Amino acid sequence: AIAAEVSSPVSGGLSYSAHVSGVGWQDEVSGGAVAGTTGQGRAVECVKMRLAGGLSEYYDVWYRAYVQDYGWLGWAKDGARAGTTGIGYRVESHGGRVQRRC
């Protein structure tokens, strides 16, 4: 499972969703809520993140996943997929950053 949030004086926030092994894509959550499952032994295979509100007008969210047997995959941004789906490889770590648009 994953949880994330962003703090900013600009209105808006971070929304994200997880693709869970044996379940598929779950509904988008925000504000530090859990995406994925807990206590079920199911792996998160892929994540998507996006900014909402005023944040999305001035910033992009960039993120990537470290996937079992693959390592770090390329950067994704603003709702793109980071990870894999349908092949059973779990996300072992993920990282991200919010970057001002030029």
N, C-alpha and C positions, 0 to 999 in steps of 0.2 A: 504494500500500500504506500501511497505517497501523500504528502500534505505540503502546501506551500502558501506563502502570502508575500505581499509587497507593501511597504510603507512609504507613503509619499504625500506631500502637501497638495498634489494635483488630485482631483476627484477621480474615482474609478478604482479598479483593483485587478487582481489576477484570477482568471478562471482556468480550470484544467480538467482533463478526463484521462482515464486509464483504460487500456485494453487488458482484460484479465483472462488468463488461461481457462478455457472451458466455459467462459461466460460471454466474452466479447466486449464491445465498447460499453462503458457505463456512462450514466448521465454526468454532465459537467457539474463541477462543484467549485466553490471559491471560499475565501476567508479563512484558510487554514483547515478546512474540512478534509476528511479522508477520502481519497479516490482509490479504488481498489477494494480488496476485501481484507478482513482481519480474522484470524482464527480458523480459516478454512483451508490453509495450505495451498492456495492458488497464487500463481505468480503474476505480477504485472509484466506484460510483454512489450507495451508501447505506451507512450504518453503524448498528449497534445496540450499546449498552453496558449493562452491569448490574454491580452490586456483588454479591459473594458473601460467605458467612460472616457473622461478627459485624458487619461493615460494613453489610450490607444491613438489619440490624435497626435501626440508628441513623441511617443516612445515605441520601440519594438521590444518584444521579449524573445531572446535567443536561448536555446536549450539543446542539450544532447544527452544521449543515453549510452551507458556502458552495458553491452549486451553479452550474455553468456556465450562463450566460444568465438565471439567476434571482436570484442574490445570496444573502444570508443567509436561510435558512428559519427558521421558529419553533423554539423549544426543544423538545426531546424528553427523556424521562427513563425510566430503569429498564427498558430493553429495547425501547422504542419506536423506530421507524425515523426516521432523520435523513438526508434525501436523497431521491432518486427511484429508481424501478426501471422497467425496460422502455422508457424513452424515450431512452436513450443520452447523458444529461447527466452529466458527471463531477463528483465532489466535488473542489473546488479547494482548500478549506481546511476545517478543523473545529476546534472548541474545546469545552471542557467544564469542569465544576466539580463538586466533591463538596460537598454541603450537608447540614448536620445537620437532621434532622426536628424539627419543633416539637412 
